[in-house]
Amino acid sequence: MDIPEDVIEQYKKYKIILDPNKTIRFEPILADSYQGIGVGNLIFPFVKDIAKSFNKNCIILHGGVLTRNTRAVNYYLKQGFVKVGEYMNSEKNMTVDMMLKITK
């Protein structure tokens, strides 16, 4: 659940100050055979509940999402995430950072 300093610095480039005490990183992995059948929509409310139980009010994606992965980008937009910036990852792929503010 930690937010490393390099991630904090990256978000500063977007003019966003992350509070490591109130922010949680989310790194979803869902097997291809479970994608597109509603599993993610069923699971995500629990992710938000877990974040709230740790007194977090912001979720960011661990490592962002490849911009070419429009299916994933659209999924996160549907869940309420917003795009906050783009960068070239270490493998030279354009990646979008997204975040979700959690309301009580």
N, C-alpha and C positions, 0 to 999 in steps of 0.2 A: 504493500500500500504506500510505500514511500514515493516521493516525487524527487528524483535526482536533480542536482543543481543544473545539469545541462538542459534538462527539460524546462526548468524554471526560466533559464536564460532564453531558450527558444521561444517560449510564449511571450517573453518581454519584447521580442522582435515584432510581435503582433500587437504590442501595446496592451497586453493582458498580464496582470500580476496574479500569479497563482499563490494561494495560501496553502502550503503543504499540510497544514492541520485540518483543512476543510476540503481538500481535493483528493480524489482517488483515481488511480489508473485502472482501466479495464482492458483486458486482453482476451477477447472472445475467440474460441476455437470451436467450430461446429463442423463435423464431418460432412462432406459433400452430400452424402445420401440423406442427411437431415435438413439440408437447406431447401428453402422454397416451399416447405410444407407447414409453416407456422410455428415451428419449435422456438425460434428466436423470439417471436412475439409473445409466446407463453412464458419464456424464461426471463425476459428483460425486466418485468415488474419486480421480480425477486432481486435482481441486481440493484435496482434503485432502493428497495427496502433494506438490503444489506448495507448499502452506502449510508443510508439514513441512520441505521442502527449504530454506525461508527461516527455519527455526527458529521458526516461529510455533506457538502451542499453543491459539489461540482464533480462531474465525472469527465475524464479525458481518456482518449484512446491511446493505449500503449503502442507507440510506434506509428500512430496514424493509420491511414488507409491509402492504398495505392489509388491514385486518381483514376486509373483505367478500370478499377474494380467498381464500376457504376452500380452494380447490384448492392454491394456493401455500403457504398456512399448513400444510396437511396434508402437502404434499411435504416441507417443511423439518422438520416433526416426525418424519416417517418417516426422514429422514437423520440424526436425532439432535439437532437444534436444540431449544432450549427457549425458551419465551416469557419475556422478562425485563421487559417493560413496554409500555404503550401511550401514544400521544400523538396530538395533532391536528397533521397536517402543514400546510404553508403553503397548501395548496389546500383546507383544512378537511375533510380526510378522516381518519378514525381509522386509525391505523397501529400495527402491533405490531413491536417490536424483538425480534429473536431472536439467540441466540448458540449456538455449538457449541464445546465443549472438545474438543481433539484429544488423543488418547492415543497414545503411541508404539507 
